[in-house]
Amino acid sequence: MRIRESQKLIEDIYYARDSARGLHGTHMWFCEEVGELTRALRRDKREELEGEFADVYAWLSTLASMSGVDLEDAVAKKYGEGCPRCRRTPCGCP
């Protein structure tokens, strides 16, 4: 699944509810999910990590959609030529 397809899937599932909550409220949920990912990383439990990474991605996707940002285009624009500073892959910045 491409980034654009996954962003559309999250929109189909959650956009109406997240939009009703508003950008600020939805961002707060996103921050809570990042905290849950942090705890899962500390525990280093694979089954928790996969779920938490997916949750953070879903909340990030919905925030992007609510803000009118196509994540696939944004990533390609910023990182499509490698590191945004040195333009190398892998990054060669000091």
N, C-alpha and C positions, 0 to 999 in steps of 0.2 A: 504494500500500500504506500502510495506517495504521500508526502506531507500535505498537499492540497486535499487529497482524498480523505485523509484522517481528520483534517480540520473540518471538512464538510460533515463527516460522520458525527463529530462532537457537536457541531451546530445543530444537526438534525435531532440529536438526543437532548441537548441541554440549553440551546440558545434562548428559547422563550423564557424559561425559568431564570436563567442567569441574567438576561436583560431586565426582567422585572425586578430583580434584586439590585441591579445597578452596578456600575463599574467599581465603585468603592467597596461595596459588600462582596462582590465576586473576587476582587483582589484580596480581601481579607481571607476568604476561603483558600485561595491560591497559597497565601503565606502559611496558613495552617498545614496545607499539604506538603509544602517544602519542609516544614518542621518534622512532619512524619517521615519524610524521606531521610532527613538528617538522623533521626533515631534509628531507622532501618540500616543506614550506612554504618552507624556505630556498632550495631549488633551483628553486621555482616551475614545476614540470613538471606540467601538467594530468593526464596519464595516471597519474602516481604519486599525485597528490593524491586523485583519486577512489577509488583502491584503499585508500589509507591512511585516508581518512575512513570508508570502509565498514568497515575492520577495527576502528578505534576504536569505532565504533557497535556492532559485533557484540560486542566484549568488554564494553562498557558494558552492553549488553542482557543478556548472560549474568550479569554481576555483579548486576544488578537482579533477575533471575529467581532467582538463588541466595539473594538477600536478601528475597524475597517482595514485591518492589516492582513494580507495574504502571507502566511508564514513561509511558504515555499519561495515566493518572490523575495521576501525580506532576507532569507538565508542566502539565496543565490546572489543577491545584490551585494551583501556584505562579505560573504566568504567564498563566492564563486571563483575568485582568482587566488585563493589561498589566504594567508594571514592579511587582515586589512591594513596592517602597517608596512610589512616588508614584502607582501605579495608572494611569499614562498610557502611551499608545502613540503615537509613540515616547516613550521614557523622557525625563522632564523633570528628573531629579535633577541638582543642580549638580555 
